[in-house]
Amino acid sequence: MSEALDAAKKLQEDGVDAEVINIHTIKPLDEEIILESAGKTGKVVTVEEHSIIGGLGSAVSELLSEKLPTPVKRIGIYDTYGESGPALELLKKYKLDADGIYEQIKEYLD
């Protein structure tokens, strides 16, 4: 969560007002807060420190496709095998550190 918050601060410096919400469980999914946020922002980015397949991004995409069609960018580990190593190095490798999240969101918004 702190990496996403740091990325949001960097975005704010660029004039992007990102709303960050903490979805701590996928089931039950807090549909109300997701729909409210998507309605305000018009775009959604999910960030998760594991596979994007079957995770938070998938659940959010399914919800929005049914109730409020909204563009979604999923940030996480793409279809690859996991590996072990120092946490900070792995976050950087998979672009899940603040800089990587920031860069991916900037590409999405441009």
C-alpha positions in Angstrom: 0.0 0.0 0.0 2.8 2.4 0.8 4.2 2.0 -2.7 0.8 2.9 -4.2 0.6 6.0 -1.9 4.1 7.1 -2.9 3.2 6.7 -6.6 0.0 8.8 -6.0 2.2 11.6 -4.5 4.4 11.5 -7.6 1.3 11.7 -9.8 0.0 14.6 -7.7 3.2 16.5 -8.5 2.3 16.0 -12.2 -1.2 17.4 -11.6 -2.9 14.0 -11.4 -5.3 13.7 -8.5 -5.3 10.0 -7.9 -7.7 8.5 -5.4 -6.2 5.5 -3.5 -8.4 3.0 -1.8 -7.3 0.0 0.2 -9.1 -3.2 -0.8 -8.0 -5.6 1.9 -10.1 -8.5 0.8 -11.3 -9.7 -2.6 -14.1 -11.7 -1.1 -16.2 -10.1 0.0 -15.4 -7.3 -2.5 -16.3 -3.8 -1.4 -18.4 -3.1 -4.4 -19.8 0.2 -3.1 -16.4 1.9 -2.7 -15.1 0.6 -6.0 -18.2 1.8 -7.9 -18.2 5.2 -6.1 -14.5 5.7 -7.0 -14.9 4.6 -10.6 -17.8 6.9 -11.0 -15.8 9.9 -9.8 -12.5 9.1 -11.6 -13.6 7.5 -14.9 -10.6 5.2 -14.9 -9.3 2.6 -12.5 -5.9 1.2 -11.7 -5.4 -1.9 -9.5 -2.1 -2.7 -7.9 -1.3 -6.1 -6.4 1.9 -7.8 -5.4 1.0 -11.1 -7.1 -0.5 -12.5 -10.3 -3.0 -10.3 -12.0 -4.8 -13.4 -13.1 -7.7 -14.2 -10.7 -6.7 -11.4 -8.3 -8.0 -8.0 -7.3 -7.7 -6.6 -10.9 -9.8 -9.4 -12.2 -12.5 -9.0 -9.5 -12.6 -5.2 -10.1 -12.8 -5.7 -13.8 -15.7 -8.2 -13.5 -17.6 -5.9 -11.2 -17.1 -2.8 -13.4 -18.0 -4.7 -16.6 -21.3 -5.6 -15.2 -22.3 -2.5 -13.2 -20.3 0.5 -14.5 -18.2 -0.1 -17.6 -14.9 1.7 -16.8 -11.4 1.4 -18.3 -9.1 -0.7 -15.9 -5.3 -1.0 -15.8 -4.1 -4.0 -13.8 -0.7 -3.7 -12.3 0.9 -6.8 -10.8 2.8 -9.9 -11.8 2.0 -10.9 -15.3 1.7 -14.6 -16.4 5.1 -15.7 -15.1 6.5 -18.0 -12.5 7.2 -16.5 -9.1 10.7 -16.3 -7.6 12.3 -15.7 -4.3 14.6 -12.9 -3.4 14.9 -9.6 -1.4 11.4 -8.0 -1.3 12.6 -4.5 -2.5 14.5 -5.9 -5.4 11.5 -8.0 -6.5 9.2 -5.0 -6.3 11.6 -3.0 -8.5 12.0 -5.9 -11.0 8.2 -6.3 -11.4 7.6 -2.5 -11.4 5.7 -2.7 -8.2 7.7 -0.1 -6.4 6.5 3.5 -6.3 8.5 4.5 -9.4 7.3 1.5 -11.4 3.7 2.0 -10.4 4.0 5.7 -11.3 5.5 4.9 -14.7 2.8 2.4 -15.6 0.0 4.8 -14.6 1.6 7.6 -16.6 1.7 5.4 -19.7 -1.9 4.4 -19.1 -3.1 8.0 -18.8 -1.2 9.3 -21.8 
